[in-house]
């Protein structure tokens, strides 16, 4: 499973941030590893660092599955960590539902 991390111009894309995102995605999506070819994570600060408001950090996560259309979700949080972890949790639930239906229809 390949993981790509992208940031907007308001978020400094450090190696530490990239490693945190990759570790979170890998641990959350481990059981889907054989079915996911790539995960793209886009991090955005909706209001920039000069302003602050609640839930202004956004994580958009796209999972590409072999033979299926990409699945995209997003989550907003007060911090990047909240946005990343929330998006990972949503992705797990979405993949469970989507792949569960697909597996049931093939039986």
N, C-alpha and C positions, 0 to 999 in steps of 0.2 A: 504494500500500500504506500503510494507516494503521497507526501503531504507538502503542499505549497502554501506559504504564508505571504500575504500582501498587506501593506499598510497604506493609508492615505498620507497626505503631506502634513497632517497635524499629529501623527503618531510616529515616534522614532522607532524604526524597525531594528532593534538590537538583537544580538545573538541570544541573549538571555530570554527575550520575549519569544523568539522563534523556537527555542528549545522548550519553553513552557507550553506553547501552543501544540507542538508536536507530541510532547509527553501526554498532554490532556487528551488529544484526539486519539492517539494510539491506545491509551488505556481504556477510553470510553468505547471505542469501536473495535476492540480486539476480536470479539467473536464474529465480526463481519469481515475480517481481514481477507478471507479467500474470495469474497464477492466484490470487494471495492478495489478499483484500480487506482483511483486518485481522489484526494480530498483537497479542495481549495478553500482557504480561510482568508477572508477579507476583513480587516479591522479598520473601523472608521471612528473618528471623533466628530459627532454631528455638529458641535458648536465651537470647535477649536479649543486650544488650551487657554486662550485669553478669557474665555467665558466658561461658566460652569452651570449646569443644571442637572437635575436628577435624570438618570437613564439616558445620558448623552453619548455613551460608548456603545457601538454596534458591532456585532460579529455576524457576518454572513458566511455560512458554511455550505459548500456544495460537494456532495459525494457523487462520484461517477462509478456506476456499477456496470459490470460486464453485461452487455446485451440489453441494457435498459436506459431509459432517459435519465439524465442527472436529477438528483434530488437536492433541492435548495431550501434552507431554512435560515431564519435570522433571530437574533435575540439582542435585546438592549439591556444595559446595566449601568450602574453608577461608576463602576470600575471596569477596566478591560478584563480582569479575571472573572468578574461576574458575567460579563457578556460572553466570554469564551466558554465557561463551564455551563452556562445556560443553553448556549447553542449546541454544545456536545450532548447534553441531556435530551434536548429536543430531537437531535439527529438520531439518537438511539431509539427513541419512541417511534419516530417516523419510519426508520428502517425496520423495526420490529413489525409494525403494522403493514408496511408495503411488502416486505419479503414474506411475511406470514400469509398474506392473501395470495401472493404469487405461488408459494409452495402448496397451499391448500387447493388452488385451482389446477395444479399439475397432478394432484393425486387422484 
